[in-house]
Amino acid sequence: WQDCAPSVTLRANLQGAFDATNNQMRDDLRVASLIPATEPYTSLGFTQVGGGGETVLPATLAVTGKNAVVDWVLVELRNKNTPTTIVATRCALLQRDGDIVGTNGSSQIQFNVPVDNYYVSVRHRNHQGVMIASSVSLSATPATIDFTSPASATFGTSARTTVNIGRMALWCGNVQRDGLLKYVGANNDRDPILTLIGSTLPNNVVTGYQQADVTLDGKVKYTGIDNDRDPIILNIGGTTPNNTRSEQLP
């Protein structure tokens, strides 16, 4: 198995970047040259097992069209008997059309693990992660998992949101990175947005590669069109600000 590493091909959408007019995600972060050359997940405290420190070349970030890079994502393999246990990780790149590819451009995300059954999950720095409902066999022949399709069963309840007919995406708004979407109360996801732009300046705009950039457009906004606050309250119910939404990972 060390010579023919088990691999998986994956697809996913991020709600914050999704454009329903063309069924693809926007690559605003790439266009603004904001995507970091080194994966962000290690510094954010995500568990890394056999992965971490992956880098991307400028030439890859120069690609345009459907294969343009939207952002980094984290792919996890979890134990088939105890899915709370992460056994391997890889940081990979998400393209506008939903394909997840390695930093070498390959659609096969390879892991140095024995051939076996694993749960597979995809996580993002400010979206809620998603995992397949049942473990799958991984071998040199890649398993294919499409988290953009409603037909793909996922772990938990309402683990994804519908962004268009036949298109699913990871829930956006997890600014606090605690697995819980909250609009009010302690550790809510709204306050960090206001704090970042300056608490007394709600009309201010901060640019950059920010955790509070829920819409992934390279701009953190608290008010106005395409602000980063509204998606949070919409995802918990719109008229019920006290609601919460839990990430569906074990």
N, C-alpha and C positions, 0 to 999 in steps of 0.2 A: 503494500500500500504506500510505502514511501516513494516508490518510483512512479506510481500513478495515483496522485492525490485525489481523494474524494472532492467533488465539486458540485456547485449548484448554480443555476442561472435564475436570476430574479428580476422581477418588475415591481415597481411601486410608484405611487404618486404622493406628492406633498400638497395638502389642501391649500396652504398659504401661498404657494406659487402657481397653483393650477389656473389655467385660462380656458374656460368652457367654450370659448368661440372657436378654438382650434384643437381642443382635447389634448393639449400639451401644457407643460409647465413653462413659466417664464424663466429666462436665464439672466435676470437683472444683476445678480451678484457677479456673475462672470463678466458681463458687459462692463461693469464698473470696476473690474480688476480687484474685487474684494475677496474672492475665494482664496483662502490661505494655501500655500504650497505644501504645508504639512497638516495632516489630519488634526481636527480640533478636539477629538473625543477624549484623548488621554488627559489633556490639561483641564477638561471639564469634569473629570472624575469618573468617567464611564469605565467599567471593568474591561480590561484587556487580557486575553489569554492567547498567547502566540501571535498576537497582532499588536498594532500600535506603532506610531512613528512613520506610517506610510506617507510618501510624498508624491506630488504630481508635477510633471514637467510643464513648462510654459506652452509648449506646442500643443499639449492636450487641451489646455484651457483656451487655446486660440480657435478650436474647432467651433463652427457655427451650425445652425440648422437643428434638425431633430436630435442630433448626437451631441449638441452643446451641453456642457456640464452645468447642472443646476446648483448642486452643493455636495458636500461629503455626507455619507450615511455610514452607519455601523451595522454590519451583518454578524449575527451571533448564531452559533450552534449550541443547542442545549441538550442535556442528558435525556435519553428516551424514557427513562423511568422516573427521573426527578427533574422536571423542566425548569425548576428554580436554579439549577446548577448550569452555569455557562462553561462549556468545555473548550470553545475556540471562538476567536473573533477575527474579523478582517474589516478594516476601513476601506470603503469603496466609493465610487463616484456615481451619482445619479444623473442620468441624461434627461433632456426635455421630454422625450417620448416614453419615459418610464423605465428604460433599461438601466440596470445597475451593473457597472463594469469595474474591473480591477484597474489599478493605476497604470497597468500596461495596456489598457484598452480592451482586454479580453472579457467576453461576457461570462466566462466561467470563473466563478469565485472559488479558488482552491483552498483547502484546509489540510494541514498536516495531521490528520487523525486517521484511525483505523476505519475500514469499511464497516458501517453499522447504520442503525436508524438514529435519526436526530430530529429534534424540533429545530425549526429555522425561524429566526425573528429578524426584523429590520427596525432600526431605531434612528431617530434624528434628534438633533440638539434642542429643538423647540417644538417638536411634534410628538404626539404619543406613539409609542412603538406598537408593532403588530407582530403576531406569531401565528404560524399555521396551527390548525386544530389538532392534527395528529402527526406523530413523527413519521419521517420518510426515510427510505434507504438512500444513503449517499455512497457513491462509488466513483470509479474513473469515468463512468458515463453519467453526465450531470443530470440531476433532478431539476425539473423546471417548476418554479412557483411564481404565480402571477397575482400579486396583491392588488393589482388594479382591476381585477375581474370580480364581479359579484359572485361568480360560481366557485371561487376559491374559498373554502371554509377556513375561518380563523378562530383562534382561541378566545374564549370569553363571549361577551355580549356586546354587540354594536362596537366592535373594535375599530371599524373604519367608518368614514362618512361618504355619502354619495355626492359626487361633484358634477356629474352629468349622467345621462342615460348610458348605462353599461360601464360607468367609470367610478371606481372607488379610490379613496385617498386616506392617508393618515391624518388624524385630527390635529389641527394646528392650535397654538396658544399656550403650550407648556413652557412658559417663560422661566418659571422657577425650577424646572427640571426635577419635579418631585412626583411625576406621574399623575397629578391631580389638577384638572382645570378648575380654577376658582376665580370668581370676579370680585368678591367681597370677602372680608374677614382676614384673619391672620394668614400670612404666606400666600396671598392671592397673586394671580398672574398679571393683574392690571397695574398695581403700584410700581413695579420695577420700570414699566414703560414711562410713567410720569416722572419718576425719580431720575431716570437717565437724561431726559430732555430738560430737566430743571423744574422742580415741583411747582414753582410760582410762574412758570412760563409754559402753559399747556399748548400754546400754538407753536412752540419751538420744534425744530426738526434736527435730528442727529443722524449723520450718515456713517456708514461703516459696516463691518461684519459683526453684528450685534446679536446677542441672545434674545433681546427684546424685539427684534425685527420679525414679527410673526408672519408678515406677508412676503418676506424674503425679497424685498425690492431694494435693499440697501439703504433704506431710510426708516428711522424710528419716529412715528407720529402718534400723538395722543388724540388729536382732533382732526376733523376735515376728511376729505376723500381719501380712501385707501389707508385709513389709520390702522394701527396695530391693536387697538383696544376693542373695537367692535367685533372682530372674529371670535374673541373669547366669550363674550356674553351670548353671541349667537349660538355658539357650540354647546352652551350649557342650557339653552332654552329660550333665550331672547327676553321674555317677559318675566323670567324668574331668576333674578340675579343671585339668589342664595343657593341655587342649585350647584352641583359639582359634577364633573365627569372623570371617572377613574380610568387610567390606562389599563388595558386588558393584557397584562403580562403577569405570569405567575411570580 
